[in-house]
Amino acid sequence: MKYLKKFSEGIVNVHGDGNKEYRMKNLPHKGEDIHSDGRISIFQQDWFEKLLPETFTIHSDPQIKKINFDQSITDNHDKKEYVFDKNECTIEGDLVQFTYYYNSMKNDKGEVTDGEPSMLEFDIHFVKNTKGIKLLVDITYGDNMVVEFSIEVPNKINIIHYNGIGSKHDSETHWGFTHESISHLVKFFNAFNHGIKLTEKDLSFLDESHDTYKHNVHDRDHLYTDESDLIEFGNSVKESYETDIYLIINNAKAPEYKYFPKVAKYLTVSGLPFRVAYKPEDVEKYNSEYNIIGVFSTGSDYSMRNPSNPQEFATSEMALKILKCPILAMCYGFQSMAKFYGQSITGGDLNCKQFTLTDFDESHFLFQGIDLTQQKVSFCFHDYPVNVPNGFENISMLGDTIAGISNSQLERYGILFHPEELLETYIIFDNFVNHCESKMVQKDTFKLQTFESFCSSKFK
């Protein structure tokens, strides 16, 4: 098993000692000391202490509706919270199990009086697939499996079993973690050094709110494969079949989409898989279905200085907001990037012509292998940013006009010209693609290590 990330990237704040003394006496796989570089194998049980909170708090609401004295039916807002203390962890091959314990209320005879189970159990199976790693997560409450789901990088979640609000057989009851506990789960899953990048929104089907997740029993992605009467209950069996793609943000006006075809042509002739986002929902959809490794944001005849409707740049904004991969934005896409990161947009006369850049950063990766002192680039613009956004560098100029910006930390790159217009400037796209691929986590780093190989590598 490859290592978890450094502890500093995933450690959660603890809430007291809980069952810690008991745990330290009963850890069956405590393992070696932590490595000097702060990494730890999944087979060293220290991660159980370091990366998970001392407690998980859940809401268990057997009734989300209640009948009032006047016989009216209203929402039941009397949420019942139960705090579970960290208890035990066991490791067997590629299966990790850990439990949290709740001290149920009992009467003098030792009988449970609040009806709540005393144990919360997580079973996590680690599986290799085309993306490298897949986590199969079962969460059991007492003797009832409340949810089963899978996680694939970066944030693809398939809900296999669900029995909360909207489910077929238990649609009127609710069970979920508090928002704080959801945050702890996100930090834990993101600690695995395999490219998992979840947000709290991704685990909304597990949270305390009744209305943050809507389960669709007719969703064809969540079907059993047999002919049982559970055919419309949430079992997802669909695997990722295409892993890495590029995304084109089509900012151009319909129906001509003037600045889109040549960007698509470049990706097509280069043999690079891609999808096209025409609206913000497309960005969210493709981000959930694929591993987007790079984005091309096109030009447009819309005006960023005087937009007539926010929807004109909404798709570009969505990509800048939620995607973590490198983004290369051209002309209008560049202007929307500058505005998104806090700069005002000004403008002047329309400039549609090939020009030689008056200044550029020849060391920048986008401009490698091309002599921009001689090679002209194609412009067609009238809007441009007033200044370089905070945190960005100026990488090219056309006279007094900012023609290129770069932020290597955010992986955001913008240019005012159109490399897609000339075969001679395709190399700028090539450089961007090479940069995107260099940022990908290599597949061989995803290989799971069996318990046996772990032992032999450490103790031979």
C-alpha positions in Angstrom: 0.0 0.0 0.0 1.4 3.4 -0.9 1.8 5.9 1.8 -0.8 8.4 3.2 0.1 12.0 2.7 2.2 13.8 5.2 0.5 14.1 8.6 0.5 17.9 8.4 -1.9 17.7 5.4 -4.5 15.6 7.1 -4.4 15.7 10.8 -7.7 16.6 12.5 -8.2 18.3 15.9 -9.0 15.8 18.6 -11.7 16.2 21.2 -10.4 14.9 24.5 -9.0 11.4 25.2 -12.2 9.3 24.8 -11.2 5.6 24.7 -7.6 6.4 24.0 -6.1 4.4 26.9 -8.2 1.4 25.8 -7.2 1.8 22.2 -3.4 2.0 22.9 -3.6 -1.3 24.7 -5.5 -3.0 21.9 -4.0 -1.9 18.6 -3.2 -5.1 16.8 -1.2 -3.5 14.0 0.5 -0.5 15.5 3.5 -0.9 13.3 6.8 1.0 13.3 7.6 4.5 14.2 6.5 7.2 11.8 8.9 7.7 8.9 11.2 10.7 9.2 9.6 12.4 6.2 6.1 12.3 7.9 4.6 9.5 5.7 3.0 6.4 7.0 1.8 3.2 5.4 -1.8 2.1 5.8 -0.4 -1.0 7.5 1.0 1.2 10.3 -2.0 1.8 12.6 -0.7 5.3 13.7 -2.9 6.8 11.0 -6.0 5.6 13.0 -4.8 7.8 15.9 -3.5 10.7 13.7 -5.9 11.1 10.9 -9.3 10.4 12.4 -11.1 12.5 15.0 -11.6 11.3 18.6 -15.4 11.4 18.0 -18.0 11.3 15.3 -21.4 12.9 15.9 -24.4 11.6 14.1 -28.1 12.5 13.8 -30.5 9.6 13.9 -34.1 10.7 13.1 -36.5 7.9 12.9 -39.2 10.4 11.9 -38.7 13.4 9.8 -42.5 14.3 10.1 -44.6 14.5 13.2 -48.3 14.7 13.9 -49.3 17.7 16.0 -52.1 17.9 18.5 -54.3 19.5 15.9 -53.6 16.5 13.6 -51.5 18.6 11.2 -48.2 17.1 9.9 -45.1 19.2 10.1 -41.3 18.7 9.8 -39.8 17.2 12.9 -37.0 19.6 14.0 -36.1 17.7 17.1 -32.8 16.3 15.9 -31.2 13.7 18.2 -27.4 13.8 18.3 -25.2 10.9 19.4 -21.5 11.2 20.0 -19.4 8.1 19.2 -15.9 7.7 20.6 -13.0 6.2 18.6 -12.7 2.6 19.6 -10.8 -0.1 17.6 -9.0 -0.6 14.2 -8.1 -3.9 12.5 -6.2 -4.4 9.2 -6.4 -7.5 7.1 -4.8 -7.5 3.6 -6.5 -4.7 1.6 -9.4 -4.4 4.1 -9.3 -1.8 6.9 -12.0 -1.8 9.6 -12.4 0.8 12.4 -15.2 1.4 14.9 -16.6 4.1 17.1 -18.4 3.4 20.3 -21.5 5.0 21.8 -22.4 4.5 25.5 -26.1 3.8 25.1 -28.5 5.0 27.8 -29.5 2.0 30.0 -31.9 1.5 32.9 -31.1 -0.2 36.2 -31.5 -3.6 34.5 -28.9 -2.8 31.9 -31.5 -2.5 29.1 -31.0 0.1 26.4 -33.6 2.8 26.8 -32.9 5.2 23.9 -33.0 2.6 21.2 -29.7 3.6 19.6 -27.0 1.1 18.6 -23.7 1.3 20.5 -21.4 0.7 17.5 -20.5 2.6 14.3 -18.3 0.6 12.0 -16.4 1.6 8.8 -15.2 -1.2 6.4 -12.9 0.1 3.6 -11.7 -2.2 0.8 -8.9 -1.0 -1.5 -9.2 -2.1 -5.1 -6.9 -1.4 -8.1 -8.7 -0.1 -11.3 -7.8 1.9 -14.4 -7.5 5.1 -12.3 -5.2 3.4 -9.9 -7.2 3.1 -6.8 -10.9 2.6 -5.8 -12.1 2.7 -2.2 -15.3 0.6 -1.4 -16.7 2.0 1.9 -19.4 0.3 4.0 -20.8 2.2 7.0 -22.7 0.0 9.5 -24.8 1.4 12.4 -25.4 -1.3 14.9 -26.4 -4.3 12.8 -27.8 -2.1 9.9 -25.6 -1.2 6.9 -26.7 2.4 6.4 -24.7 3.2 3.3 -22.2 1.7 0.9 -20.3 3.7 -1.7 -17.2 3.8 -3.8 -14.6 6.5 -4.3 -12.5 7.0 -7.3 -10.0 9.8 -8.0 -10.4 12.7 -8.0 -14.0 12.9 -6.6 -16.1 10.3 -8.4 -18.5 8.7 -5.9 -21.0 5.9 -6.7 -23.6 5.2 -4.1 -24.1 1.5 -3.9 -26.5 1.2 -1.0 -28.6 4.0 0.5 -31.5 3.8 2.9 -32.2 7.4 3.8 -34.5 10.1 2.5 -35.9 9.2 -0.9 -34.8 5.5 -0.8 -37.3 2.8 -1.9 -37.7 1.0 1.4 -36.9 3.6 4.1 -37.7 6.9 2.4 -39.1 8.7 5.5 -36.2 8.2 8.0 -32.9 10.1 8.1 -29.5 9.2 9.4 -26.3 11.3 8.9 -23.1 12.8 10.2 -22.9 16.4 11.5 -21.2 18.9 9.2 -18.1 18.8 11.4 -17.9 15.0 11.2 -18.3 15.2 7.4 -15.4 17.6 7.3 -13.3 15.1 9.3 -14.3 12.3 6.8 -13.3 14.5 3.9 -9.9 15.2 5.5 -9.4 11.5 6.1 -10.2 10.4 2.5 -8.1 13.2 1.0 -5.1 12.1 3.1 -4.6 9.0 0.9 -1.7 9.8 -1.5 -3.6 8.7 -4.6 -5.1 11.9 -5.9 -8.4 11.8 -4.0 -9.9 15.4 -3.7 -13.3 15.3 -2.1 -15.3 18.2 -0.8 -18.0 18.2 1.9 -20.5 18.6 -1.0 -19.4 15.2 -2.4 -20.5 13.5 0.9 -23.8 15.3 1.1 -25.7 12.0 1.1 -24.1 11.3 4.5 -24.7 14.7 6.2 -27.2 15.7 8.9 -29.5 17.8 6.6 -32.6 16.2 5.1 -32.5 18.2 1.9 -28.9 18.4 0.7 -29.0 15.2 -1.2 -31.9 14.0 -3.4 -31.8 10.3 -4.1 -33.2 9.3 -7.5 -34.3 5.6 -7.4 -34.7 5.7 -11.2 -31.1 6.8 -11.9 -29.7 4.3 -14.4 -26.3 4.7 -12.8 -27.6 3.2 -9.6 -29.2 -0.2 -10.5 -28.8 -3.7 -9.4 -27.7 -6.1 -12.1 -30.0 -9.0 -11.1 -33.8 -9.3 -11.5 -34.7 -8.8 -7.9 -37.4 -6.4 -6.7 -34.6 -4.1 -5.6 -33.9 -3.2 -9.2 -34.7 0.5 -8.5 -32.8 0.7 -5.3 -29.4 2.5 -5.3 -26.7 0.0 -6.3 -24.2 1.6 -8.6 -22.1 -0.8 -10.6 -20.9 1.5 -13.3 -17.1 1.9 -13.5 -15.0 4.7 -14.9 -14.3 3.7 -18.5 -12.4 6.7 -19.7 -10.1 8.3 -17.2 -8.2 11.3 -18.5 -9.7 14.0 -20.7 -9.3 17.6 -21.7 -12.2 20.1 -21.4 -13.0 22.9 -23.8 -14.9 25.8 -22.3 -16.9 27.1 -25.3 -17.3 30.8 -24.6 -18.3 31.6 -28.2 -21.7 32.9 -29.3 -24.2 30.4 -30.7 -24.9 29.3 -33.3 -21.6 30.1 -35.1 -19.3 29.3 -32.1 -16.7 31.3 -34.0 -13.6 30.6 -31.8 -14.4 27.0 -30.9 -13.8 24.8 -34.0 -10.1 25.3 -34.4 -9.4 24.5 -30.7 -11.4 21.3 -31.2 -9.5 20.6 -34.4 -6.2 20.9 -32.5 -7.3 18.3 -29.9 -8.7 16.0 -32.6 -5.7 15.9 -34.8 -3.5 15.5 -31.7 -5.5 12.4 -30.7 -6.4 13.9 -27.3 -9.8 12.9 -25.8 -11.9 15.9 -24.9 -15.4 17.1 -24.0 -17.0 20.4 -24.5 -18.8 22.5 -21.9 -21.4 24.9 -23.1 -23.0 25.8 -19.8 -21.9 25.7 -16.1 -23.7 22.4 -15.5 -21.6 20.7 -18.1 -18.4 21.6 -16.2 -19.8 20.1 -13.0 -21.0 17.0 -14.9 -17.7 16.3 -16.6 -15.8 17.0 -13.5 -17.8 14.3 -11.7 -17.5 11.8 -14.6 -13.9 12.2 -15.7 -10.5 13.1 -14.6 -10.0 16.5 -16.3 -6.3 17.0 -16.8 -6.4 20.4 -18.6 -8.8 23.0 -19.9 -8.9 25.2 -23.0 -11.1 28.3 -22.6 -12.0 29.8 -25.9 -12.4 33.3 -27.3 -15.8 34.9 -27.9 -17.5 37.8 -29.6 -19.1 38.7 -26.3 -17.8 41.7 -24.5 -16.2 41.1 -21.1 -16.1 44.9 -20.5 -19.8 45.3 -21.1 -21.5 42.0 -20.7 -25.3 41.9 -21.4 -25.9 38.8 -19.3 -23.8 37.1 -16.6 -24.6 33.8 -18.3 -22.2 34.8 -21.1 -19.2 34.1 -18.8 -20.8 31.7 -16.3 -19.3 28.6 -17.8 -15.8 30.1 -17.7 -16.4 31.1 -14.0 -17.6 27.7 -13.1 -14.4 26.1 -14.5 -12.2 28.6 -12.7 -14.1 28.1 -9.5 -14.2 24.3 -9.2 -11.4 22.8 -11.3 -8.0 22.2 -9.9 -6.3 21.3 -13.2 -4.3 23.7 -15.4 -6.5 26.1 -17.4 -5.3 27.9 -20.6 -7.6 30.8 -21.5 -7.5 32.7 -24.8 -8.7 36.2 -25.6 -12.3 36.3 -24.0 -11.4 33.4 -21.8 -8.3 35.3 -20.7 -10.4 38.4 -20.0 -12.9 36.4 -17.9 -10.0 34.9 -16.0 -8.6 38.3 -15.2 -12.0 39.5 -14.0 -12.7 36.4 -12.0 -9.4 37.0 -10.1 -10.3 40.6 -9.3 -9.2 42.8 -12.2 -11.2 45.4 -14.1 -11.6 45.1 -17.9 -11.2 48.0 -20.2 -11.1 48.2 -24.0 -10.7 50.1 -27.2 -10.8 49.6 -30.9 -11.1 46.1 -32.4 -7.7 44.6 -33.3 -7.9 41.6 -35.6 -4.5 41.1 -37.0 -1.2 39.2 -36.6 1.2 41.1 -34.4 4.6 40.4 -32.9 4.7 40.5 -29.1 6.6 43.5 -27.9 7.7 41.7 -24.7 7.4 38.2 -23.4 8.9 35.8 -20.8 11.0 33.5 -22.9 11.5 31.2 -19.9 7.8 30.5 -19.5 6.9 26.9 -20.4 4.2 28.1 -22.8 6.7 29.9 -25.0 9.4 27.1 -25.2 10.4 26.1 -28.7 9.1 29.1 -30.5 10.9 32.3 -31.4 8.3 35.0 -30.6 10.7 37.8 -31.6 10.1 36.6 -35.2 6.9 34.6 -35.1 3.7 36.7 -35.2 0.6 35.6 -33.2 -3.0 36.1 -34.1 -5.1 38.6 -32.2 -8.7 39.6 -32.4 -9.8 41.7 -29.4 -11.1 45.0 -28.1 -11.2 44.2 -24.4 -8.2 43.6 -22.0 -7.5 43.8 -18.3 -6.4 47.0 -16.7 -3.7 45.3 -14.5 -2.3 41.9 -13.8 -4.4 40.1 -11.1 -2.9 39.7 -7.6 -0.7 36.6 -7.4 -0.2 36.5 -11.2 2.8 37.3 -13.3 2.8 39.3 -16.5 4.3 37.0 -19.2 3.6 38.9 -22.4 2.8 42.4 -23.7 1.5 44.0 -26.9 2.6 47.6 -26.6 0.9 48.8 -23.4 -1.6 46.0 -23.4 -1.3 43.0 -21.1 -1.3 40.0 -23.4 -0.4 37.2 -21.0 -0.7 36.3 -17.3 0.4 33.2 -15.3 -0.1 31.8 -11.8 1.7 28.6 -11.4 0.3 27.9 -7.9 -3.3 28.1 -9.2 -2.4 26.6 -12.5 -4.1 29.4 -14.4 -2.6 30.8 -17.6 -4.2 33.4 -19.9 -3.2 34.9 -23.2 -4.9 37.5 -25.3 -4.0 35.9 -28.7 -5.2 32.8 -30.5 -2.6 30.0 -30.9 -5.3 27.9 -32.7 -5.3 30.2 -35.7 -1.8 29.4 -37.0 -0.1 26.0 -37.3 3.2 27.8 -36.4 1.7 28.7 -32.9 0.3 25.2 -32.2 3.5 24.6 -30.2 2.0 26.8 -27.5 -0.9 24.3 -27.2 1.7 21.5 -27.3 3.6 23.1 -24.4 0.4 23.4 -22.4 -0.6 19.7 -23.0 2.9 18.6 -22.0 2.6 20.7 -18.9 -0.8 19.1 -18.0 0.6 15.6 -18.5 3.6 16.4 -16.4 1.2 17.3 -13.5 -0.6 14.0 -13.7 0.2 11.5 -11.0 1.8 8.6 -12.8 -0.2 5.4 -12.9 2.6 3.3 -11.4 2.5 5.3 -8.2 -1.1 4.0 -7.7 0.0 0.4 -7.3 -1.4 -1.2 -4.1 1.1 -3.0 -1.9 -0.1 -6.3 -0.4 0.4 -7.1 3.2 3.0 -9.7 2.3 5.1 -7.4 0.2 4.9 -4.8 2.8 6.4 -7.2 5.4 9.1 -8.5 3.0 10.2 -5.0 2.1 10.5 -4.0 5.7 11.8 -7.1 7.5 13.9 -9.1 5.0 
